[in-house]
């Protein structure tokens, strides 16, 4: 009971037992109220507490072979400093710094790993003014932790803590946001992603990246690229979840199919589509280009079944088009305000309108190309009611874009009209939009009457200017239909060069 323990600090050797004078001082300070009679007493208390935090932190680091002696006292003092903190003090900074120093050096130790991660979670709960006062050491410390110990963090709660701290760095002043973002970039590397990006941590990781994508402009565009990288890793994440349920293969596949859109594809694509509504033109257009790149990637689209491809339109693209093109949408309402601006702001107004036209053009090209790639497979694999509902919603996007009150320029309206004619032609020649399907034909003719007065005549004659057309994207192998089914419509001709204007496929230069 009275056996001595030896602790080495620098060149000095301290011999004491856990109940000697040093720990008696600590115990007294830990239970003493911070309320002092005057300011001098408060300053003295903070300086003394800071000194003791540094002392215990140094003793812990220099005695890693006997952590069971010093760590409980150091851990207790750090918690008692962080938990009740309500204002920025020197002791708060020293508690954070020493906690991060110990985590960087000792997080691989099984006996204290859980204690360290639980204590780091206190940093997530700090009020924003307090967290901002220690933002630089906090961001730098967590960045070093993920670089050194990403393979040592195995618990879901531990990764939630680390990712939540990194997400909080986006709200601080420089250099904390840059350090936090570099931590996320490191965690998406091939080796680190095996530990950090899992089914249990995907939503928290997505929230962190999305927070950085909503921050300052240069970092926003980099974070959008990071969202694209996450999309390509969804297959690995869902594959690991399927392997965990390999005992009942049929049930596992069914559950994975139901969950992958709700938990992975849906949130990820909707996060990118939300950034496509950004008020900043550069960020908004970069998000649309990223979405186009993702959905045009064979490895990504091949993972969607036909129901999910319809959901891609219904949940992601069509609501986005409604916000961009609808007369009551964000761009149209802002255009009314801009018309009332002073003449000296005309140049800024012109630049913003050009950026918005770019957004409208990119989005319409994306929707048209995706429809031309997948319409045939969706038509043959979905029931009639489902496809007809999808068609009506899709058609509404084009009608909103061509509405004079949507804010689109005359040149854009001309291009959008050609896009509309392109999907009407391929749908007609594929047997989708024909008079025999009376209900869909009548509804379509009624909807487009103000733009194309005589739909039958337009579909029966070839395009007027054949020099302005090019071959649309062909249906990929994943969208191929049965030979017998396809042969029933010999005039499908998806690769015919007469359907799509050149402007449609040049989304990156429109």
C-alpha positions in Angstrom: 0.0 0.0 0.0 2.9 2.3 0.7 4.9 1.1 -2.2 6.7 3.9 -4.1 6.3 4.7 -7.8 9.0 6.4 -9.7 8.2 9.2 -12.2 10.9 10.8 -14.3 10.5 14.5 -15.4 13.6 15.9 -17.2 16.6 15.1 -15.1 14.7 14.9 -11.8 13.3 11.7 -10.3 10.1 12.2 -8.2 9.4 9.4 -5.8 5.9 9.4 -4.3 2.8 7.3 -3.8 -0.6 8.3 -5.2 -1.7 9.8 -1.9 1.3 12.1 -1.4 1.5 15.8 -1.4 1.3 16.5 -5.1 -2.0 14.6 -5.5 -3.3 16.1 -2.3 -2.8 19.6 -3.9 -4.6 18.4 -7.1 -7.5 17.0 -5.1 -7.9 20.2 -3.2 -7.8 22.3 -6.4 -10.2 20.0 -8.2 -12.9 20.5 -5.6 -12.3 24.2 -5.0 -14.8 26.7 -6.5 -13.4 28.9 -9.2 -15.3 31.9 -7.7 -12.7 34.1 -6.1 -13.0 37.2 -3.9 -11.2 39.4 -6.4 -9.6 39.4 -9.9 -6.1 38.8 -8.5 -7.2 35.6 -6.8 -8.9 34.4 -10.0 -5.8 35.0 -12.1 -3.7 33.2 -9.5 -6.0 30.2 -9.6 -5.9 30.0 -13.4 -2.1 30.2 -13.4 -1.8 27.5 -10.8 -4.3 25.3 -12.6 -2.6 25.8 -15.9 0.8 24.9 -14.3 -0.7 21.7 -12.8 -2.3 20.7 -16.1 1.1 21.1 -17.8 2.9 19.2 -15.0 0.5 16.2 -15.2 0.5 16.2 -19.0 4.3 16.1 -19.0 4.4 13.4 -16.3 2.0 11.3 -18.3 4.0 11.6 -21.5 7.3 10.8 -19.8 5.8 7.8 -18.0 4.0 5.9 -20.7 5.2 2.6 -19.3 3.2 3.3 -16.1 0.2 5.2 -17.3 -2.0 3.6 -14.7 -0.3 5.7 -12.1 -0.5 9.2 -13.5 -3.2 9.1 -16.3 -6.3 8.8 -13.9 -5.3 12.0 -12.1 -4.5 13.8 -15.3 -7.7 12.6 -16.9 -9.7 13.7 -13.9 -8.2 17.2 -13.9 -8.8 17.7 -17.6 -12.4 16.7 -17.4 -13.0 19.0 -14.4 -11.5 21.9 -16.4 -13.3 21.2 -19.7 -16.8 20.2 -18.5 -17.8 23.3 -16.6 -16.0 25.8 -18.9 -18.1 28.9 -19.6 -15.5 31.4 -20.6 -12.1 31.4 -22.4 -9.4 31.0 -19.7 -5.7 30.0 -19.7 -6.6 26.7 -18.0 -9.0 25.8 -20.8 -6.3 26.3 -23.4 -3.8 24.2 -21.4 -6.4 21.4 -20.8 -7.1 21.2 -24.6 -3.4 21.3 -25.5 -2.4 18.6 -23.0 -5.3 16.4 -24.0 -4.3 16.6 -27.7 -0.6 16.0 -26.9 -1.4 12.9 -24.9 -3.9 11.7 -27.7 -1.2 12.1 -30.4 1.3 10.1 -28.4 -0.8 7.5 -26.7 -4.0 6.9 -28.7 -2.7 3.5 -29.8 -2.7 2.3 -26.1 -5.7 0.2 -25.5 -6.0 1.0 -21.8 -6.6 4.8 -22.3 -8.0 5.0 -25.9 -11.6 5.0 -24.9 -10.9 7.6 -22.2 -9.2 9.9 -24.7 -12.0 9.6 -27.3 -14.7 10.3 -24.7 -12.8 13.3 -23.4 -12.3 14.6 -27.0 -16.1 14.5 -27.3 -16.2 17.3 -24.6 -14.5 19.5 -27.2 -17.5 19.1 -29.5 -19.8 20.3 -26.8 -17.8 23.5 -26.1 -19.8 26.7 -26.9 -18.6 28.3 -30.2 -16.8 31.3 -28.5 -14.8 29.0 -26.3 -14.0 26.6 -29.1 -12.9 29.5 -31.3 -10.4 30.6 -28.6 -8.6 27.2 -28.9 -9.4 26.6 -32.6 -5.8 26.6 -33.9 -4.4 24.0 -31.4 -7.6 22.0 -31.7 -7.5 21.8 -35.5 -3.8 21.1 -35.6 -4.0 18.4 -32.9 -6.9 16.5 -34.5 -5.1 16.7 -37.9 -2.1 15.1 -36.4 -4.3 12.4 -34.7 -5.9 11.3 -37.9 -2.6 11.1 -39.7 -1.0 9.0 -37.0 -3.9 7.0 -35.5 -6.6 6.5 -38.2 -5.9 2.7 -38.0 -6.1 2.7 -34.2 -9.7 4.1 -34.0 -12.1 1.1 -34.2 -15.3 2.3 -32.5 -18.1 4.1 -34.3 -18.4 6.5 -31.4 -14.7 7.3 -31.7 -15.0 8.2 -35.4 -18.2 10.2 -34.7 -16.2 12.3 -32.2 -13.2 12.8 -34.6 -15.4 13.8 -37.5 -17.6 16.1 -35.4 -14.5 17.9 -34.2 -13.3 18.3 -37.8 -16.7 19.5 -38.9 -16.6 22.2 -36.2 -13.3 23.5 -37.6 -15.2 24.8 -40.6 -16.8 27.5 -38.4 -13.6 28.9 -37.0 -11.2 31.5 -38.4 -8.1 30.6 -40.3 -6.0 28.4 -40.2 -8.4 26.0 -38.5 -10.7 25.4 -41.6 -7.8 24.6 -43.8 -6.4 22.1 -41.3 -9.8 20.5 -40.8 -10.3 20.1 -44.5 -6.9 18.6 -45.0 -7.9 16.1 -42.3 -10.9 15.1 -44.3 -8.8 14.8 -47.5 -6.4 12.5 -45.7 -9.2 10.3 -44.4 -10.5 9.7 -47.9 -7.2 8.3 -49.1 -7.4 4.6 -49.9 -5.7 3.4 -46.7 -7.4 5.7 -44.2 -10.8 5.3 -45.8 -10.9 1.7 -44.9 -11.2 2.7 -41.3 -12.9 6.1 -41.4 -15.5 5.8 -44.2 -17.8 2.9 -43.2 -21.5 2.2 -43.2 -21.8 3.4 -39.6 -19.8 6.7 -40.2 -21.0 7.6 -43.7 -23.6 10.1 -42.7 -21.3 11.9 -40.2 -18.6 12.0 -42.8 -21.0 13.4 -45.4 -22.2 16.1 -42.9 -18.6 17.2 -42.3 -17.8 17.5 -46.0 -21.0 19.3 -46.8 -20.2 21.8 -44.0 -16.9 22.6 -45.7 -18.6 22.8 -49.1 -20.8 25.6 -47.7 -17.9 27.6 -46.4 -15.6 30.1 -48.3 -15.4 29.8 -52.0 -12.0 28.2 -52.7 -12.5 25.6 -50.1 -16.1 25.1 -51.2 -15.1 23.9 -54.6 -12.5 21.6 -53.2 -15.1 20.1 -50.8 -17.5 19.5 -53.8 -14.8 17.5 -55.4 -14.5 15.6 -52.1 -18.2 14.8 -52.3 -17.6 13.4 -55.7 -14.9 11.1 -54.3 -17.2 9.9 -51.6 -19.7 8.9 -54.3 -17.2 6.6 -55.9 -16.6 4.9 -52.6 -20.3 4.1 -51.9 -19.9 0.7 -53.6 -17.2 -0.2 -51.2 -19.2 0.9 -48.2 -22.3 -1.0 -49.2 -20.2 -4.0 -50.1 -18.8 -4.1 -46.6 -22.3 -4.0 -45.1 -23.4 -6.9 -47.4 -20.4 -9.0 -46.4 -21.4 -8.6 -42.8 -24.8 -10.2 -43.5 -23.5 -13.0 -45.7 -25.1 -15.6 -43.5 -28.5 -15.0 -45.1 -27.6 -14.0 -48.7 -31.1 -13.4 -50.0 -32.2 -11.2 -47.1 -28.9 -9.3 -47.1 -29.2 -8.4 -50.7 -32.8 -7.3 -50.3 -32.0 -5.2 -47.2 -28.9 -3.7 -49.0 -31.0 -2.7 -52.0 -33.6 -0.9 -49.8 -31.0 0.8 -47.7 -28.4 2.0 -50.2 -30.6 4.8 -51.7 -32.0 5.9 -48.3 -28.7 5.9 -46.5 -26.0 6.4 -49.2 -26.9 7.4 -52.7 -29.9 9.6 -51.8 -28.1 11.7 -49.1 -24.9 12.0 -51.1 -26.6 13.1 -54.4 -29.0 15.4 -52.5 -26.1 17.1 -50.7 -24.5 17.8 -54.1 -27.8 19.0 -55.6 -28.2 21.3 -52.6 -24.9 22.9 -53.5 -26.3 23.4 -57.0 -28.6 26.0 -55.4 -25.7 28.0 -54.0 -25.9 31.8 -54.4 -22.3 31.8 -55.6 -22.2 31.1 -59.3 -18.8 29.5 -59.4 -19.6 27.0 -56.6 -23.1 26.4 -58.0 -21.9 25.6 -61.6 -19.0 23.5 -60.2 -21.5 21.4 -58.3 -23.6 20.8 -61.4 -20.5 19.7 -63.4 -19.6 17.4 -60.5 -23.1 15.9 -60.6 -22.8 15.4 -64.3 -19.5 13.7 -64.0 -20.8 11.4 -61.3 -23.9 10.3 -63.1 -22.0 9.8 -66.3 -19.5 7.5 -64.7 -20.1 3.9 -65.8 -19.0 2.6 -62.4 -21.7 4.7 -60.6 -24.7 4.4 -63.0 -24.2 0.7 -63.3 -25.0 0.3 -59.6 -28.5 1.8 -60.1 -31.4 -0.5 -61.0 -34.3 1.0 -63.0 -36.4 2.0 -60.0 -33.3 3.9 -58.6 -32.8 5.7 -61.9 -36.3 6.9 -61.7 -35.7 8.0 -58.1 -32.6 9.9 -59.3 -34.9 12.0 -61.5 -37.8 12.3 -59.1 -35.8 13.0 -55.9 -32.7 14.8 -57.1 -32.9 16.3 -60.6 -36.6 17.3 -61.0 -36.8 19.1 -57.6 -33.5 20.9 -58.5 -34.9 21.9 -61.9 -38.1 23.2 -60.2 -35.9 25.5 -58.0 -33.8 26.7 -60.9 -36.5 27.1 -63.6 -39.8 27.6 -61.8 -41.1 31.2 -62.0 -41.4 31.2 -58.2 -37.9 29.8 -57.8 -34.9 31.5 -56.4 -33.4 32.8 -59.6 -36.6 34.3 -60.9 -37.4 36.1 -57.7 -33.8 37.5 -57.4 -34.1 38.7 -61.1 -37.0 41.0 -60.1 -34.9 42.5 -57.3 -31.9 43.0 -59.5 -33.9 45.1 -62.0 -34.4 47.7 -59.3 -30.7 48.1 -58.6 -28.8 51.3 -59.2 -27.2 51.7 -62.7 -23.6 51.6 -61.2 -24.2 47.9 -60.3 -25.1 47.0 -63.8 -21.8 45.2 -64.4 -22.2 43.0 -61.3 -25.8 42.3 -62.3 -24.8 41.3 -65.8 -22.1 38.9 -64.5 -24.6 37.2 -62.1 -27.2 36.8 -64.8 -24.6 35.2 -67.0 -23.7 32.8 -64.2 -27.4 31.9 -63.8 -27.8 31.3 -67.5 -24.8 29.0 -67.3 -26.5 27.1 -64.4 -29.7 26.7 -66.4 -27.9 25.5 -69.4 -25.7 23.0 -67.6 -28.7 21.5 -65.7 -30.9 21.2 -68.8 -28.0 19.5 -70.7 -27.6 17.1 -67.8 -31.3 16.2 -67.6 -31.6 15.7 -71.4 -28.5 13.5 -71.7 -29.5 11.3 -68.7 -32.9 10.8 -70.2 -31.5 9.9 -73.6 -29.2 7.4 -72.0 -31.8 5.6 -69.9 -35.3 6.3 -71.2 -35.5 3.0 -73.2 -34.6 0.8 -70.3 -36.9 2.6 -67.9 -39.8 2.4 -70.3 -39.4 -1.4 -70.8 -38.7 -2.3 -67.1 -41.2 -0.1 -65.3 -44.9 -0.4 -65.2 -46.9 2.0 -67.4 -48.3 4.1 -64.5 -44.9 4.6 -63.0 -43.3 5.7 -66.2 -46.2 7.9 -67.2 -45.9 9.8 -63.9 -42.2 10.1 -64.4 -42.7 11.5 -67.9 -45.2 14.1 -66.8 -42.8 15.4 -64.1 -39.9 15.4 -66.5 -41.9 17.4 -69.1 -42.8 19.9 -66.4 -39.0 20.7 -66.1 -38.9 21.8 -69.7 -42.1 23.8 -69.5 -40.8 25.7 -66.5 -37.5 26.4 -68.2 -39.4 27.8 -71.2 -41.8 29.9 -69.1 -41.1 33.6 -69.9 -41.2 34.4 -66.2 -38.4 32.0 -65.4 -35.7 34.5 -66.2 -34.1 32.4 -69.1 -32.7 34.5 -72.0 -34.1 34.2 -75.5 -31.1 32.2 -76.7 -31.5 29.7 -73.8 -35.2 29.4 -74.6 -34.3 28.5 -78.2 -31.9 25.8 -77.0 -34.4 24.5 -74.4 -37.0 24.2 -77.2 -34.5 22.0 -79.2 -33.9 19.9 -76.1 -37.7 19.4 -75.7 -38.1 18.4 -79.3 -35.2 16.0 -78.9 -36.9 14.0 -76.1 -40.2 14.2 -77.8 -38.8 12.7 -81.0 -36.9 9.8 -79.4 -39.9 9.0 -77.2 -42.2 9.0 -80.2 -40.0 6.8 -82.4 -39.4 4.4 -79.4 -43.2 3.8 -79.1 -43.4 5.7 -75.8 -45.2 8.8 -77.1 -47.7 7.5 -79.7 -51.4 8.1 -80.2 -52.1 4.5 -79.3 -51.2 5.4 -75.7 -54.0 7.9 -75.7 -53.8 9.2 -72.1 -50.1 10.0 -72.2 -50.3 11.4 -75.8 -53.3 13.7 -74.9 -51.6 15.0 -71.7 -48.4 15.7 -73.5 -50.0 17.4 -76.4 -52.0 19.6 -74.1 -48.9 20.5 -72.0 -46.7 21.5 -74.9 -49.4 23.2 -77.0 -48.1 26.7 -76.2 -44.6 25.8 -77.4 -45.4 23.2 -80.1 -48.9 24.0 -81.4 -49.1 20.9 -83.7 -47.2 18.1 -82.0 -48.2 15.5 -84.6 -46.8 17.5 -87.5 -43.5 18.2 -85.7 -43.0 14.5 -85.0 -43.9 13.4 -88.5 -41.3 15.6 -90.3 -37.5 15.5 -90.0 -35.6 18.3 -88.2 -35.3 21.5 -90.3 -31.6 22.1 -89.8 -29.8 18.8 -90.0 -26.4 20.5 -89.8 -26.9 21.4 -86.2 -27.5 17.9 -84.9 -25.3 15.2 -83.6 -25.6 11.7 -82.3 -27.0 11.5 -78.8 -25.4 9.3 -76.1 -26.3 5.6 -76.8 -27.8 3.4 -74.1 -25.0 1.8 -72.2 -24.8 -2.0 -71.7 -26.3 -1.7 -68.2 -29.4 -0.1 -69.9 -29.8 -2.7 -72.6 -33.1 -4.4 -72.9 -34.1 -7.9 -74.1 -33.7 -8.5 -77.8 -37.2 -9.7 -78.2 -38.6 -6.6 -76.4 -36.5 -4.2 -78.4 -37.3 -5.8 -81.7 -41.0 -5.0 -81.1 -40.1 -1.3 -81.8 -37.8 -1.4 -84.9 -37.7 2.4 -85.2 -36.1 2.9 -81.7 -32.9 4.1 -83.4 -31.2 5.7 -80.3 -28.1 6.3 -82.2 -29.8 8.3 -85.0 -28.0 11.6 -85.6 -31.1 13.7 -86.0 -32.4 14.0 -82.5 -30.2 16.2 -80.5 -28.7 19.6 -81.2 -25.0 20.2 -80.8 -25.6 22.6 -77.9 -27.1 19.8 -75.8 -23.9 17.7 -75.4 -21.5 20.5 -74.9 -22.6 21.1 -71.3 -19.1 22.2 -70.2 -18.9 25.0 -72.8 -22.6 26.1 -73.0 
